[in-house]
Amino acid sequence: MTRNWPFRSLTRTRLLIAAGVAILGFTITPATAQAQFGSGIVFDPSNFARNVLHYARRLEQMNMQRQQLQQQITAMRKLRNPNWRQIDAALTQMDALMQQGQALAFSLRAIDAEFQRTFPGSQAFRNFPAEERTQAVRTLATMRGALNAANRAGRDFPTSIARLDAMKRQLGSIQGHEEALELNGTIGMYSAEELTMLRQAVSALTNVQAVYYADQVNAQAQERATYGARLAAMSATGPRYAPISLRVTP
């Protein structure tokens, strides 16, 4: 539409000039210029000039209507390449990494029971080496899962930057309001997805901190409970035995 505009404008200008010349010519012609040809056809120059001007205006109106229609089509045009993405797979993989091994992941169904079983708190050790080892293994597994999940999320950074650059380029090339609305919706959805990914990261960080500090607090609580149990056992009254006398004979 943009490249043909000068040509069409020039054509319309020529028609208007021709109509004006025709009107001027017929105006300066004497009133008796009406002629009748041998076949009985009467030619009225003033009527012919009015018709030329009328059709020139009709042509200009049709051209304006065509331009308006073209603008409406442009306004209704859809966005060619919406920058949609899918984060379901990434979130599923991150969740699976958080649950690997013996990690105490927040997404476990029985997380409360597993947490209490691993960190009993003020309860004396029943089998000190085995219980302490289990606590250390589960704490480290939780940290490892969070680290691997963060690594998985970090792989999407180049793709996210590329999508943002593509949105910036689209922002400068859109022509209609429909494209602008779709691009605005794409940006809003992208922001919502980024917030979802951020919430996943915050949950993983909270998970790691909770397990780490639970291991520290639980170790002190169980040690005190174990010392207390041992001291109580040592200070308890022992069984009574009958007196025994030893006699040494020569």
Secondary structure as GFF3:
##gff-version 3
##sequence-region A 1 250
A	DSSP	alpha_helix	5	27	.	.	.	ID=ss1
A	DSSP	three_ten_helix	31	33	.	.	.	ID=ss2
A	DSSP	beta_strand	35	36	.	.	.	ID=ss3
A	DSSP	beta_strand	42	43	.	.	.	ID=ss4
A	DSSP	alpha_helix	45	75	.	.	.	ID=ss5
A	DSSP	alpha_helix	88	98	.	.	.	ID=ss6
A	DSSP	alpha_helix	111	118	.	.	.	ID=ss7
A	DSSP	alpha_helix	128	154	.	.	.	ID=ss8
A	DSSP	alpha_helix	157	171	.	.	.	ID=ss9
A	DSSP	alpha_helix	177	235	.	.	.	ID=ss10
###
